[in-house]
Amino acid sequence: MFYEQLIKLCARSGINPFLLMRHLNVNTDCLRRWEKGGPVNSDVLLKLSEFFGVSVDYLLKGDRGEKGFKLSDREKEFILKFRMLNTMDKGRVLERMEVFIENERESLDERNTRTKLITEKTDETANSDDVKLTEDD
């Protein structure tokens, strides 16, 4: 069951299992042992669990046991790719994300300000029309 779960997770994530083992500093010969039903080291289970963001139960039994919110496929893809980066590149990605988010906030604030001004202008125009109607009557 473990081997099948690992292969499913790798396929879903577009990750080569041998390259993943190298990335996690796990001997690639383990894949052959696991394919034959051999035991899995608990340290490896933890590494894989953290890498894929799944529980050890899921790796061993296919038990999702998901609680809380669910990630979209796009979010899962981002997280998997992020985890493959080195520490320095992770920092760069996070910095760029913060800049992007700040720019989006500023853009949203500008749009909200414009909308507010347009609404106020519309209200003023409507009020002045009401006054004209009253004066003409």
One Martini backbone bead per residue (centre of mass of N, CA, C, O) as a GRO file, in nm:
protein
  137
    1MET     BB    1   0.057   0.062  -0.022
    2PHE     BB    2   0.283   0.273   0.003
    3TYR     BB    3   0.394   0.269  -0.284
    4GLU     BB    4   0.132   0.353  -0.425
    5GLN     BB    5   0.106   0.625  -0.285
    6LEU     BB    6   0.371   0.745  -0.379
    7ILE     BB    7   0.319   0.722  -0.684
    8LYS     BB    8   0.064   0.895  -0.686
    9LEU     BB    9   0.189   1.155  -0.574
   10CYS     BB   10   0.400   1.189  -0.794
   11ALA     BB   11   0.210   1.196  -1.037
   12ARG     BB   12   0.029   1.432  -0.940
   13SER     BB   13   0.308   1.621  -0.916
   14GLY     BB   14   0.534   1.556  -1.134
   15ILE     BB   15   0.730   1.340  -0.987
   16ASN     BB   16   1.018   1.180  -0.962
   17PRO     BB   17   1.101   0.937  -0.742
   18PHE     BB   18   1.412   0.944  -0.769
   19LEU     BB   19   1.443   1.253  -0.733
   20LEU     BB   20   1.308   1.266  -0.459
   21MET     BB   21   1.508   1.092  -0.304
   22ARG     BB   22   1.746   1.275  -0.352
   23HIS     BB   23   1.624   1.532  -0.226
   24LEU     BB   24   1.583   1.358   0.062
   25ASN     BB   25   1.822   1.164   0.111
   26VAL     BB   26   1.738   0.884  -0.034
   27ASN     BB   27   1.768   0.577  -0.119
   28THR     BB   28   1.674   0.440  -0.426
   29ASP     BB   29   1.651   0.135  -0.339
   30CYS     BB   30   1.390   0.159  -0.174
   31LEU     BB   31   1.185   0.142  -0.402
   32ARG     BB   32   1.222  -0.162  -0.456
   33ARG     BB   33   1.147  -0.259  -0.174
   34TRP     BB   34   0.862  -0.129  -0.161
   35GLU     BB   35   0.748  -0.276  -0.411
   36LYS     BB   36   0.791  -0.559  -0.237
   37GLY     BB   37   0.699  -0.468   0.076
   38GLY     BB   38   0.889  -0.319   0.232
   39PRO     BB   39   1.004  -0.137   0.475
   40VAL     BB   40   0.963   0.181   0.646
   41ASN     BB   41   1.111   0.445   0.749
   42SER     BB   42   1.019   0.691   0.966
   43ASP     BB   43   1.188   0.925   0.846
   44VAL     BB   44   1.075   0.897   0.560
   45LEU     BB   45   0.781   0.939   0.626
   46LEU     BB   46   0.815   1.227   0.732
   47LYS     BB   47   0.934   1.354   0.481
   48LEU     BB   48   0.696   1.284   0.291
   49SER     BB   49   0.474   1.415   0.454
   50GLU     BB   50   0.591   1.703   0.437
   51PHE     BB   51   0.624   1.731   0.134
   52PHE     BB   52   0.305   1.654   0.062
   53GLY     BB   53   0.097   1.715   0.298
   54VAL     BB   54   0.063   1.441   0.459
   55SER     BB   55  -0.009   1.174   0.621
   56VAL     BB   56   0.108   0.881   0.734
   57ASP     BB   57  -0.155   0.731   0.695
   58TYR     BB   58  -0.176   0.786   0.397
   59LEU     BB   59   0.085   0.641   0.314
   60LEU     BB   60  -0.003   0.357   0.444
   61LYS     BB   61  -0.354   0.361   0.389
   62GLY     BB   62  -0.510   0.616   0.248
   63ASP     BB   63  -0.575   0.809   0.481
   64ARG     BB   64  -0.668   1.126   0.489
   65GLY     BB   65  -0.775   1.296   0.736
   66GLU     BB   66  -0.909   1.562   0.664
   67LYS     BB   67  -0.875   1.894   0.786
   68GLY     BB   68  -1.028   2.161   0.708
   69PHE     BB   69  -0.888   2.291   0.449
   70LYS     BB   70  -0.863   2.298   0.097
   71LEU     BB   71  -0.663   2.248  -0.172
   72SER     BB   72  -0.582   2.327  -0.462
   73ASP     BB   73  -0.409   2.223  -0.726
   74ARG     BB   74  -0.242   2.483  -0.751
   75GLU     BB   75  -0.147   2.493  -0.455
   76LYS     BB   76  -0.006   2.221  -0.451
   77GLU     BB   77   0.194   2.284  -0.674
   78PHE     BB   78   0.334   2.516  -0.532
   79ILE     BB   79   0.427   2.365  -0.278
   80LEU     BB   80   0.597   2.150  -0.417
   81LYS     BB   81   0.790   2.348  -0.556
   82PHE     BB   82   0.882   2.500  -0.304
   83ARG     BB   83   1.010   2.246  -0.156
   84MET     BB   84   1.248   2.223  -0.385
   85LEU     BB   85   1.377   2.455  -0.270
   86ASN     BB   86   1.594   2.646  -0.145
   87THR     BB   87   1.623   2.864   0.108
   88MET     BB   88   1.691   3.114  -0.062
   89ASP     BB   89   1.461   3.084  -0.274
   90LYS     BB   90   1.230   3.095  -0.074
   91GLY     BB   91   1.285   3.384   0.016
   92ARG     BB   92   1.242   3.514  -0.261
   93VAL     BB   93   0.953   3.429  -0.305
   94LEU     BB   94   0.835   3.565  -0.051
   95GLU     BB   95   0.917   3.852  -0.124
   96ARG     BB   96   0.758   3.867  -0.392
   97MET     BB   97   0.484   3.812  -0.272
   98GLU     BB   98   0.473   4.061  -0.089
   99VAL     BB   99   0.488   4.265  -0.318
  100PHE     BB  100   0.242   4.170  -0.473
  101ILE     BB  101   0.036   4.208  -0.245
  102GLU     BB  102   0.084   4.508  -0.200
  103ASN     BB  103   0.008   4.596  -0.488
  104GLU     BB  104  -0.282   4.488  -0.472
  105ARG     BB  105  -0.373   4.663  -0.237
  106GLU     BB  106  -0.320   4.936  -0.367
  107SER     BB  107  -0.507   4.889  -0.609
  108LEU     BB  108  -0.762   4.846  -0.442
  109ASP     BB  109  -0.759   5.119  -0.298
  110GLU     BB  110  -0.783   5.288  -0.555
  111ARG     BB  111  -1.053   5.171  -0.652
  112ASN     BB  112  -1.213   5.247  -0.397
  113THR     BB  113  -1.168   5.550  -0.417
  114ARG     BB  114  -1.297   5.591  -0.695
  115THR     BB  115  -1.574   5.477  -0.620
  116LYS     BB  116  -1.633   5.681  -0.397
  117LEU     BB  117  -1.616   5.936  -0.573
  118ILE     BB  118  -1.837   5.858  -0.773
  119THR     BB  119  -2.062   5.828  -0.564
  120GLU     BB  120  -2.048   6.117  -0.455
  121LYS     BB  121  -2.101   6.256  -0.727
  122THR     BB  122  -2.375   6.125  -0.777
  123ASP     BB  123  -2.510   6.231  -0.520
  124GLU     BB  124  -2.473   6.532  -0.584
  125THR     BB  125  -2.630   6.530  -0.849
  126ALA     BB  126  -2.896   6.425  -0.734
  127ASN     BB  127  -2.935   6.658  -0.529
  128SER     BB  128  -2.935   6.892  -0.738
  129ASP     BB  129  -3.185   6.789  -0.892
  130ASP     BB  130  -3.380   6.815  -0.652
  131VAL     BB  131  -3.351   7.118  -0.620
  132LYS     BB  132  -3.448   7.203  -0.904
  133LEU     BB  133  -3.729   7.081  -0.883
  134THR     BB  134  -3.818   7.254  -0.644
  135GLU     BB  135  -3.775   7.541  -0.772
  136ASP     BB  136  -3.973   7.497  -1.022
  137ASP     BB  137  -4.244   7.440  -0.847
   0.00000   0.00000   0.00000
